[in-house]
Amino acid sequence: MSGKGTQGKYPQDLVAIFHASFHPTQGNVIDWSLKASDGLSLDNIEFSALPSGLHLVEQDVVYFTREGQHGVCVFRRRKTTEQGHRGFRLTSFGILLAKSRRPRPWQHIRALKDMVSTIYSRLEMTGDLQPSDDDWEPARVFFEERKVYRADLGGAGDWTGWSNELDGANRDPLDVNPTLHLPHLLRILGPSSLTLYKHVLGRRRILIYTLPPVEAACILCQVAADMCYENQVDADPIEGTSPAISRLKGKSKDPISVLGMVTLMDLDRMRAEGQTGRGWIACTTDAIFLEKPQHYDLLIDLTTSTPSKATRPTLYSSKALPVQPGTRGPTHRLSAIRFSWSDVKLWNELERILQLDSDQASHHACCGPSIAPDTPTKAKFINTWTDAWRVYEDVCIICAGLWMGSWRGNSTASYSTAGGAENWGAVRLEGDDDLTLQGSYVRNVGMGIEGVPVPAASSSAAGLGIGNPSTIAPASGTPTSKSFRRASAMSWSSGRATVVGAGSSNGKVRQPSSTLSVPGNEEQYADEELELEGEGRADAQLRTTLAILQTFHAHTSFQLSVLESFLPRGVSSESEPTIYLSPRDILAFELGPLSGFDAKYLEWLALEYGGGFKVIIKRGWRDLLGVIFGYG
């Protein structure tokens, strides 16, 4: 099949394809490769394709980068009787993409897996251990169909907004796009996901430590970067849409760099990436990185979250140690870090969105119940105590919410007594969040961020929490297509009750089908039910993801607008490069004036978006007492 004849059918963005394997005497080697250009070097790429520890699993998917180019590998552990291989061969088929604004290596995963299965199945049938030149033919066809033919990649690396990427005409399959796992990331990390969010927005160096298989950790790297992608990328205006609200521009025009899987061979590259100020996020299986905290700012240890432990991943921050001149010793240490009390409000809103689609968590292994019915008694005992600890955490969050309501006076609508005085300071906030950006609301529930208000004719049904958007009769002239429901009806709110779309088990109403009354159609009806249920789950997951992305975007835009109000106008940063903020000023950002991490995060934000001005937070005892007791 000619590659030119298939242009447009597949993404045209591949620059190389290769096969790597582990040799008992030579180590990791490249057995075969094809490149779009002879000047492209693949030296040492085999170490990214075969990270340490993969010999423990049968198959895996590894995402990586090389000199700014993204790639992905499909790993297989193949049985063999060849002497010296200890019963199996470690092999990995990988591809490398051209540089673009929005590389999408996951678009090739499904076809790459099919191609790998075809080659290995043929080798198993013939009994050959070493592939011949003819055995690589499926890989040649794969590369010819997808290699680069045009400088613009045929639009494969363009970025036109989340709605077009997740629900546009050329959207990726729902089970392939990693961005749709954003709700899973929040469920896994809990409120600590906001600590990750602050590090991503502040363009810090983030490392995820995991055990094989590594595909989930690689996906989390991309998902974490997508939380702030819309605020970090210098996107082009989309035709037919209104211009974006003006905001501060970051120093970096590109989003935080997603390195994917890194090994000890990448230490120099990690150091060079960190010096650019762009920030990066990566994952690794090498435990020795735990002893090298000077190479990153935040460590997420996924190994502490297992079914037997029933705990969340642990987050550590890297802190510099005072070192005496002329002495040798560690320069940094790891310190456990959790979310700040100021994160409670934003987390409450995110948790409310997650609860609208809470029934979908059981359909994904990363979010499903951690304790299976046949789990040993010891694990159940651990889980019981963990639940009790989580209850204690919830009580602490409630107390923090009440405390925040007592000293934070810049968001009265968030702590209003609408619907009863007993709701004042509730953990799950309802109504307006009172975040404004240049005079216009950006986070009001039910006013565009999570969809559109329920039509008036359906308000009574919404008040009872029944029905769904697909079964509510729209007003005249209202679009009813699936794409409209996905893009603009992430959740439909009316007062205190919220009506979720198809796919949610809460309040789902199905119209009776005429096939029930026709004998012999039971099997057809069951298939239709399964298909509708699958589409409903996909739609609900899509709406939840879009709602969360919009919430992060609105919160970031709000904080940038507050930062802009503190920056002096008409004054060059060369003459007055420093701006001093008091703890009382931190309240305007909805951050905690008593939190050292929030102060550091604000300094990161100003460093990136301050236009050359440096922000210093005054944290003397007089300033802190002034906030607590309300004077000064």
Secondary structure, 3 states (H helix, E strand, C coil): CCCHHHECCECCCEEEEEEEEEECCCEEEEEEEEECCCCCCCCCHHHHHCCCCHHHCCEEEEEEEECCEEEEEEEEEEECCCCCCCCEEEEEEEEEECCCCCCCHHHHHHHHHHHHHHHHHHHHHHCCCCCCCHHHHHHHHHHHHHECCCCCHHHCCCCCCHHHHHHCCCCCCCCCCHHHHHHHHHHHHHHHHHHHHHHHHCCCEEEEECCCCCHHHHHHHHHHHHCCHHHHCCCCCCCCCCCCCCCCCCCCCCCCEEEEECCHHHHHHHHHHHHCCCCEEEEECCHHHHHCHHHCCEEEEHHHCCCCCCCCCEEEEEEECCCCCCCCCCCEEEEECCCCHHHHHHHHHHHHHHHHCHHHHHHCCCCCCCCCCCCCHHHHHHHHHHHHHHHHHHHHHHHHHHHHHHHCCCCHHHHCCCCCHHHCCCCCCCCCCCCEECCEECCCCCCCCCCCCCCHHHHHHHHCCCCCCCCCCCCCCCCCCHHHHHHHCCCEEECCEEECCCCCCCCCCCCCCHHHHCCCCHHHHHHHHHHHHHHHHHHHHHHHHHHHHHHHHHHHHHHHHHHHHHCCCCCCCCCCCEEEECHHHHHHHCCCCCCHHHHHHHHHHHHHHCCCCEEEECCCHHHHHHHHHCCC
